């Protein structure tokens, strides 16, 4: 039975062998069981180099007021060179990492800006907000936003969910006359917590596979863990912070998500809802296909193609052009103008690729192997150790997926004696650790900063602390469930 416990107490790593993965791809798990060499001076040098690079980035941004992209570029070269990498290798790693991140996220941000502008200009966003406001009060609105974010974010990558929710957040804050953080933080918490803990997001799926956990059981336990984490990191923290940190709507983003001409009667609630949920349905269909359908069938290939994030969001923009624009009598020139004008305000967001460059340089330098060595000598409950490894990898690489997949590989050799339930809890603990205090090497950090016009310190308070709350709550609840089931 999946719920039967086979171990008498939380496991402790004593095995002399572990999996070390210096390079992890998003869709691959590297099962490489090997004997790690003893701790060396290079490992110490690598840790110090990582600290140096991050410190320089923070000083350049907060003290010297240098642009984030240039600050991260300088910090990456400082970290890579001091770790012993040739300068040309640092440059190559930075270009590869930045290009990969921009390829994944940059086009999604651009399409999201187009969709948001169309929804705002046509009145669709206002229609959705009006309906939500009718069924909520100022006191319950943050809780309603968390619920909406959970529904929208369940099948979506965080970046896709964020670009879908941003226009709703701006219009909601403006219409309800509430602080924007009181609306934004619950939405951010709902999306990022689900991204870290629940399948079908890539990190949890890979952890489930690597640890031989049960997918359905992990999903069920994940909901038990995720809901309290969303509540504390979202509405509770958002209400508290919004009273202590005043943030005004950034002018460029505010203008982007504001209707500038009277378009008459706004679209119906049904059309507005279909528009916002279309990518959700398409991406959910892709997940269902991968779980239930046989590969290489027509239906599988169709759902797999339509659910690709880029395709799903692109089709949604085309649908919005027709349903929110042309079919309602909006001139084609005006629709074209809305799409063009949506891009300049998000130009700075397209430089978030620098975070991917820093991550790739540290991965090439071997930071994952160094952290794996630290794990070998640790003697502590396995669930706590797995969480700490994921925390360390996330701090070093800036990628939740890299942190999750690498940590799952490190602990996989020692979970053979655990029950399916404990394997599911271990996967959840790793996911929780992968979002602890995300900072300047995280693409989400810069997206939140630019969308909401925050300073560096404010971004830390909004984004890094929010994710830390979700991470710690996730650890506490998974550890409590682990103890209860032993």
SVG drawing of the C-alpha trace seen along z (x, -y; Angstrom):
<svg xmlns="http://www.w3.org/2000/svg" viewBox="-22 -58 65 60">
<polyline fill="none" stroke="black" stroke-width="0.4" points="0.0,0.0 1.3,-3.5 0.6,-4.8 2.3,-2.0 5.5,-3.1 8.6,-0.9 11.0,-3.0 10.9,-3.5 12.4,-7.0 13.5,-9.7 16.4,-8.4 19.9,-9.7 22.5,-9.8 25.4,-7.5 26.0,-6.1 29.5,-6.9 28.2,-7.3 25.9,-9.9 24.8,-11.4 26.6,-14.5 25.4,-16.4 27.5,-19.3 25.1,-20.0 21.4,-19.4 19.0,-20.0 15.4,-21.0 13.9,-17.8 16.7,-15.3 17.7,-13.6 21.4,-12.7 21.7,-9.4 25.4,-9.4 26.3,-7.5 30.0,-8.1 32.5,-8.3 33.1,-12.0 36.7,-13.1 37.5,-14.6 36.9,-18.3 39.7,-20.3 41.0,-23.8 39.1,-24.2 35.8,-23.6 36.6,-26.3 37.7,-28.6 34.4,-27.9 32.2,-28.8 34.2,-32.0 33.9,-32.9 30.2,-32.5 29.9,-34.7 32.2,-37.3 30.1,-37.4 26.8,-37.9 28.3,-40.5 29.6,-42.5 26.2,-42.4 24.4,-43.7 27.0,-46.5 26.9,-47.6 23.1,-47.7 22.3,-49.2 25.4,-51.4 26.7,-52.3 23.3,-52.3 24.6,-50.3 22.1,-48.7 21.2,-45.2 22.3,-43.6 25.8,-45.1 26.0,-44.4 25.3,-40.7 27.7,-40.6 30.5,-42.0 29.6,-39.7 29.6,-36.7 33.1,-37.4 34.4,-38.0 32.9,-34.8 34.0,-32.7 37.5,-34.0 38.1,-33.7 36.8,-30.1 39.6,-29.3 37.6,-29.4 39.3,-30.9 37.7,-34.2 36.6,-32.8 34.9,-29.9 33.1,-32.4 32.0,-34.4 30.8,-31.3 28.8,-30.1 27.3,-33.5 26.1,-33.7 24.7,-30.2 22.9,-30.7 21.5,-34.1 20.5,-33.0 18.7,-29.9 16.8,-31.9 15.8,-34.6 14.7,-31.9 12.4,-30.4 11.2,-33.5 11.7,-36.5 9.2,-35.6 6.7,-34.6 7.1,-38.1 6.6,-39.8 3.5,-37.8 2.2,-38.3 2.6,-42.1 0.6,-42.0 -2.2,-40.0 -2.3,-42.2 -2.5,-45.3 -5.3,-43.9 -7.3,-42.8 -6.8,-46.3 -7.6,-48.3 -10.7,-46.2 -12.1,-46.3 -11.8,-42.5 -9.5,-42.9 -11.9,-45.4 -14.8,-43.0 -13.0,-40.2 -12.1,-42.6 -15.6,-43.9 -17.0,-40.4 -14.4,-39.4 -15.1,-42.6 -18.9,-41.8 -18.1,-38.6 -15.6,-39.9 -15.0,-42.6 -11.9,-44.7 -11.1,-42.3 -11.5,-39.1 -9.9,-40.4 -6.4,-39.3 -7.7,-35.8 -9.7,-35.9 -6.5,-36.8 -4.6,-33.9 -7.4,-31.6 -7.4,-33.0 -3.6,-32.6 -3.9,-29.0 -6.4,-28.2 -4.5,-30.0 -1.1,-28.8 -1.8,-25.1 -0.8,-24.0 1.3,-27.0 5.0,-27.7 5.5,-30.5 6.7,-33.0 3.6,-32.3 1.3,-32.6 2.9,-35.9 2.4,-37.6 -1.2,-36.4 -1.9,-37.8 -0.1,-41.1 -2.8,-43.0 -5.4,-41.6 -3.3,-42.7 -2.9,-46.3 -6.5,-46.8 -7.7,-45.2 -5.5,-47.4 -6.7,-50.5 -10.4,-49.6 -10.4,-48.5 -8.2,-51.5 -6.1,-49.1 -2.2,-49.0 -0.8,-47.1 1.2,-44.8 -1.9,-43.8 -3.2,-42.4 0.1,-41.3 1.7,-39.3 -1.2,-36.8 -1.1,-36.2 2.7,-35.8 2.5,-33.4 -0.1,-31.2 1.8,-30.8 5.3,-30.3 4.2,-27.8 2.4,-25.6 5.4,-25.9 7.7,-24.5 5.5,-21.9 2.9,-20.5 3.1,-18.4 2.7,-19.0 5.4,-21.6 8.8,-20.3 10.8,-20.3 8.2,-18.3 7.7,-15.9 11.4,-15.2 11.8,-14.7 8.8,-12.3 10.5,-10.3 14.0,-10.3 12.7,-9.2 10.2,-6.7 7.4,-8.5 3.7,-8.1 2.5,-11.0 -1.1,-11.1 0.0,-10.8 2.6,-13.5 -0.1,-15.8 -2.5,-15.1 0.2,-15.7 1.4,-18.7 -2.0,-20.3 -2.0,-19.7 1.4,-21.5 0.8,-24.1 -2.4,-25.6 -1.1,-26.7 2.1,-27.9 0.1,-30.1 -2.0,-31.5 1.0,-32.6 3.2,-33.8 0.3,-35.4 -2.7,-37.1 -1.2,-37.1 2.2,-38.4 0.8,-40.7 -1.6,-42.4 1.2,-42.9 3.8,-44.2 1.4,-46.5 0.8,-48.4 4.6,-49.0 6.0,-49.4 4.3,-51.9 4.7,-51.1 3.1,-53.2 2.0,-51.9 4.9,-52.2 4.0,-54.7 5.0,-52.7 3.4,-49.5 0.3,-51.3 -0.1,-53.0 0.4,-49.6 -2.5,-48.1 -4.9,-51.1 -7.6,-51.7 -6.8,-54.9 -9.9,-55.1 -13.6,-54.4 -14.3,-51.1 -18.0,-51.1 -19.4,-48.1 -16.6,-45.8 -16.5,-42.2 -18.7,-39.7 -17.5,-38.0 -17.5,-34.6 -15.2,-35.9 -12.9,-37.6 -12.7,-34.4 -12.1,-32.2 -9.3,-34.5 -7.5,-34.4 -8.1,-30.6 -7.2,-29.5 -3.5,-28.9 -4.4,-27.2 -6.6,-24.7 -4.1,-24.2 -1.2,-23.5 -3.4,-21.3 -4.3,-19.3 -0.6,-18.7 -0.1,-17.5 -3.0,-15.1 -1.8,-13.8 1.6,-13.0 0.0,-11.2 -2.7,-9.2 -2.1,-9.0 0.2,-6.8 3.1,-8.8 3.2,-9.1 -0.6,-9.1 -2.3,-12.0 -4.1,-13.2 -1.0,-13.1 1.0,-15.0 -1.7,-17.6 -2.2,-18.2 1.6,-18.2 2.0,-20.8 -0.9,-23.1 0.2,-22.9 3.8,-24.1 3.9,-27.4 5.1,-29.5 2.4,-28.0 -0.4,-28.2 0.3,-31.9 0.8,-32.8 -2.6,-31.2 -4.2,-33.1 -2.8,-36.4 -4.3,-35.6 -7.6,-34.7 -7.6,-37.9 -6.9,-39.9 -10.0,-38.4 -12.3,-38.1 -11.4,-41.3 -10.5,-43.4 -11.6,-42.8 -15.0,-41.1 -15.9,-44.1 -15.3,-46.6 -11.8,-47.7 -9.9,-49.0 -7.0,-46.8 -4.6,-49.7 -5.6,-50.3 -5.1,-46.6 -1.7,-46.7 -0.8,-49.9 -1.8,-48.2 0.5,-45.3 3.4,-47.5 3.1,-49.9 3.0,-46.9 6.7,-46.1 8.7,-49.2 7.5,-49.2 8.8,-45.6 12.2,-46.1 14.1,-46.1 12.5,-42.8 14.2,-41.2 17.5,-41.7 16.7,-39.1 18.8,-36.7 21.8,-37.9 20.6,-35.8 20.7,-32.8 24.3,-33.6 25.4,-33.8 23.7,-30.4 25.4,-28.7 28.9,-30.0 28.5,-28.6 27.2,-25.3 30.2,-25.0 32.6,-25.8 31.2,-22.8 29.1,-24.3 26.7,-21.4 29.4,-18.8 30.9,-21.0 27.5,-21.1 27.1,-17.4 30.4,-16.9 29.0,-18.9 25.9,-16.6 28.1,-13.4 29.5,-14.3 26.2,-15.5 24.5,-13.3 20.9,-14.6 17.4,-13.5 17.2,-12.9 14.2,-15.2 16.1,-18.1 19.3,-17.4 17.4,-17.2 15.8,-20.6 19.2,-22.2 20.9,-20.8 18.1,-22.3 18.4,-25.6 22.1,-25.7 21.8,-24.8 19.1,-27.4 21.2,-30.1 24.2,-29.2 22.4,-28.5 19.3,-30.7 17.2,-27.9 14.5,-26.0 14.5,-23.2 18.3,-22.8 18.1,-22.7 15.3,-20.2 16.7,-17.8 20.3,-17.9 19.1,-17.4 16.8,-14.5 19.8,-12.9 22.0,-13.3 19.6,-11.6 18.1,-9.0 20.6,-6.3 19.5,-6.2 15.7,-6.1 15.4,-2.5 14.2,-1.5 11.6,-4.2 7.8,-3.9 6.1,-5.6 4.6,-8.1 8.0,-9.1 9.4,-9.4 6.5,-11.8 7.2,-13.9 10.9,-13.9 10.1,-15.2 7.9,-18.0 10.7,-19.0 13.1,-19.3 10.6,-21.5 10.2,-23.6 14.0,-24.1 14.3,-25.1 12.4,-28.4 14.2,-29.6 15.2,-33.3 15.5,-33.7 17.7,-36.7 19.6,-38.4 20.5,-35.3 16.8,-34.4 14.8,-35.4 11.6,-35.8 13.4,-38.3 13.9,-40.7 10.5,-40.1 8.8,-41.1 11.2,-44.1 10.5,-45.5 6.8,-44.8 6.1,-46.5 8.8,-49.2 10.6,-48.1 14.0,-49.0 16.4,-46.2 15.6,-46.3 11.9,-46.3 12.2,-43.4 14.0,-41.4 11.1,-42.2 8.4,-41.3 9.9,-38.4 12.8,-36.9 11.0,-36.9 7.7,-35.7 9.5,-32.7 11.3,-32.1 8.0,-31.9 6.6,-29.4 9.9,-27.4 10.0,-27.2 6.3,-26.4 6.8,-23.7 9.7,-22.2 7.8,-22.3 4.7,-20.7 6.5,-17.9 8.7,-17.2 5.5,-17.1 3.8,-14.7 7.0,-12.6 7.1,-12.3 3.4,-11.5 3.7,-8.7 6.6,-7.0"/>
</svg>
